[in-house]
Amino acid sequence: MVSKLVKNPEKLTVVATYGLAIANAIESYGFSSQPLFDEQGLDSRLSFDPNAHHPAVKVFALLRRAVEITGDDAFGLRIPPFLPTTFLPSMGMLFASSENLLRAFEAMCLYQRLVSDVMEYKMTCAGELVFIECEISQSIEKQLLSDVDQHSLAVAFDAAIAGMVGNVCNALDPKFRVKCVYFKHHKPVNFQAFDDLFQAPIRYSQDCYKLEFDYNVLTQPLVTCNPALAKISEQILKHSLENAEKDKIISEIQLQIIHNINRGEPSQEEIAKSMNLSARQLRRKLQQSGTSYARLLQDARHELAKKYLLQANLTVCDIAQLLRFHDQSNFSSAFKRWEGCSPSTYRKQQLLH
């Protein structure tokens, strides 16, 4: 059973190497990217770590500022050319070594979750046509839209759509063409950049972001096909996806604990029910992730305690009650184990920074 929990926007992420592609795109206009990264509180050094991630909300804000600085509403199209050497290397290898583009795009749709928690791709076939739709993950759409403006999303979707087509043309087949392109946003001022890139019919103000292909084109053998390399690349991606799923379930459990702890210490059974899981299923997922419910409950309390201590209107006694400790003394003892100092000392130290 799939959890229906809405993920906290602060925990939504985008692979950090995507940041390097954005930085390079900004630099290609003659502007420095570092001030924009600093402005959003993004560590540009993480852009070289394929295992690191940036908060998605901050990346969307970075995209918005990039459009403002460059004055180009087609900025998203400038990002994909910088992705092949900076994105997930194993994804690129699997794409290029696949039997054909149909298999390559299927893999891209399957492993997109490694790139971002925000977007998902869906492939459908209708006779001689193949469609790939790009959309916000339904489980987080409502909450994300309250934190991110539509213009930033449009830039991100432009980059995603352009990446699917442009990277095939640049790396595999310069003659590759899509049959039709669909965008939700209105026709941009710099529409010529879209025409030049896709060289195909483009429809704006549509219900979704979508690419339309000829089935026969996608099933042509790739000259770069390498079954052995494809198998190795897919094994790497599967392993990465398994680890990502483990991290995701832990984050979801912690969020449910945080949302429910103000009503009393939530039991494992209550958390399982809130996630549409049985207690047995939840225990199994925790075991697979190498942790326990008691540890996650403690971690959630720890994180909440640090946040509450930054709120001057809350006394240490208030915080102990909010976190459902028996008394202030028990809370202080627990906090000393976590941070090595008392709650009052921690508060003073943080306020000095």
Residue pairs with C-beta under 8 A, 6 or more apart in sequence:
1 276
1 277
1 281
2 276
3 249
3 252
3 275
3 276
3 277
4 139
4 275
4 276
5 139
5 252
5 255
5 256
5 274
5 275
6 139
6 140
6 142
6 143
7 117
7 139
7 140
7 143
7 251
7 252
7 255
8 143
8 251
8 255
9 56
9 57
9 140
9 143
9 144
9 147
9 148
10 55
10 57
11 55
11 117
11 251
11 255
12 55
12 56
12 57
12 117
12 118
12 140
12 144
13 53
13 54
13 55
13 56
13 116
13 117
14 53
14 54
14 55
14 56
14 59
14 115
14 116
14 117
14 118
15 50
15 52
15 53
15 54
15 87
15 88
15 114
15 115
15 116
16 46
16 47
16 49
16 50
16 52
16 53
16 54
17 47
17 48
17 49
17 50
17 52
17 86
17 87
17 88
18 54
18 59
18 83
18 86
18 87
18 115
18 116
19 37
19 42
19 44
19 46
19 47
19 54
19 59
19 62
20 44
20 47
20 48
20 82
20 86
21 79
21 80
21 82
21 83
21 86
21 87
22 33
22 59
22 62
22 63
22 66
22 79
23 33
23 34
23 37
23 44
23 47
24 33
24 82
24 86
25 66
25 75
25 78
25 79
25 82
26 32
26 33
26 36
26 66
26 69
26 70
27 33
28 78
29 69
29 70
29 72
29 78
31 69
31 70
33 44
34 44
36 62
36 65
36 66
36 69
37 43
37 44
37 62
39 65
40 58
40 61
40 62
40 65
41 58
42 54
42 58
42 59
42 62
46 52
46 53
46 54
47 86
50 88
50 89
56 116
56 117
56 118
56 144
56 148
57 144
57 147
57 148
59 156
60 148
60 149
60 152
60 153
60 156
61 148
61 152
63 75
63 76
63 152
63 155
63 156
64 149
64 151
64 152
64 155
66 75
66 155
67 73
67 75
67 151
67 155
72 78
72 190
72 193
73 188
73 189
73 190
74 158
74 188
74 190
74 191
74 193
74 194
75 155
75 158
76 154
76 155
76 156
76 157
76 158
76 159
76 162
77 158
77 159
77 162
77 166
77 193
77 194
77 197
79 159
79 162
79 163
80 159
80 162
80 163
80 166
80 167
81 166
81 170
83 163
83 167
84 92
84 167
84 170
84 171
87 115
88 111
88 114
88 115
88 237
90 233
90 236
90 237
90 240
91 107
91 108
91 111
91 114
91 115
91 233
91 237
93 229
93 230
93 232
93 233
94 104
94 107
94 111
94 230
94 233
94 234
94 237
95 104
95 107
95 108
95 167
96 104
96 171
96 172
96 222
96 224
96 226
97 224
97 225
97 226
97 227
97 229
97 230
97 233
98 104
98 107
98 222
98 225
98 230
99 221
99 222
99 225
99 227
99 230
100 218
100 219
100 220
100 221
100 222
100 225
101 168
101 172
101 176
101 217
101 218
101 219
101 220
101 222
102 130
102 215
102 218
102 219
104 222
105 123
105 130
105 132
105 164
105 218
106 123
107 234
107 237
108 121
108 164
109 120
109 121
109 122
109 123
109 132
111 237
111 240
111 241
112 119
112 120
112 121
113 120
113 241
113 244
114 237
114 240
114 241
114 244
117 137
117 140
118 136
118 137
118 140
118 144
118 156
119 134
119 135
119 136
119 137
119 156
119 157
119 160
120 134
120 135
120 136
120 137
121 132
121 133
121 134
122 132
122 133
122 135
123 130
123 131
123 132
123 133
124 130
124 131
124 133
125 131
125 215
127 215
128 214
128 215
128 216
129 179
129 212
129 213
129 214
129 215
130 212
130 213
130 214
130 215
130 218
131 210
131 211
131 212
131 213
132 164
132 210
132 211
132 213
133 208
133 209
133 210
134 157
134 160
134 161
134 208
134 209
134 210
134 211
135 208
135 209
136 144
136 145
136 153
150 185
154 183
154 184
154 185
157 183
157 184
157 185
157 209
158 183
160 209
161 181
161 183
161 209
161 211
162 197
162 198
164 211
165 176
165 178
165 181
165 197
165 198
165 211
166 197
168 176
169 175
169 176
172 222
172 223
172 224
176 217
177 198
177 199
177 200
177 217
178 198
178 200
178 211
178 212
178 213
179 200
179 201
179 212
179 213
179 214
180 200
180 201
180 202
180 203
180 211
180 212
181 194
181 198
181 200
181 201
181 202
181 203
181 210
181 211
181 212
182 202
182 203
182 206
182 208
182 209
182 210
182 211
182 212
183 202
183 203
183 204
183 205
183 206
183 209
184 205
184 206
184 207
184 208
184 209
185 204
185 205
186 204
186 205
187 204
187 205
188 194
191 202
194 202
195 202
246 288
246 289
246 290
247 289
249 285
249 286
249 289
250 289
250 291
250 296
252 275
253 271
253 275
253 282
253 286
253 293
253 296
254 296
254 299
254 300
254 303
256 266
256 271
256 274
256 275
257 266
257 271
257 296
257 297
257 300
258 300
258 303
258 304
260 266
260 270
260 271
260 274
261 300
261 301
261 304
261 322
261 323
261 324
262 322
264 324
265 297
265 324
266 297
268 279
268 282
268 283
268 293
269 279
271 282
271 293
272 278
272 279
272 281
272 282
275 282
277 285
282 293
283 293
286 292
286 293
286 296
298 334
301 323
301 334
302 335
302 338
304 322
304 323
305 319
305 323
305 331
305 335
305 338
305 343
306 339
306 346
308 314
308 318
308 319
308 322
308 323
309 316
309 319
309 343
309 346
309 347
309 350
310 347
310 350
310 351
312 351
314 322
316 328
316 331
316 332
316 343
316 344
317 328
319 331
319 343
320 327
320 328
320 330
320 331
320 332
323 331
325 331
325 334
331 343
332 342
332 343
335 341
335 342
335 343
335 346
336 342
339 346
341 349
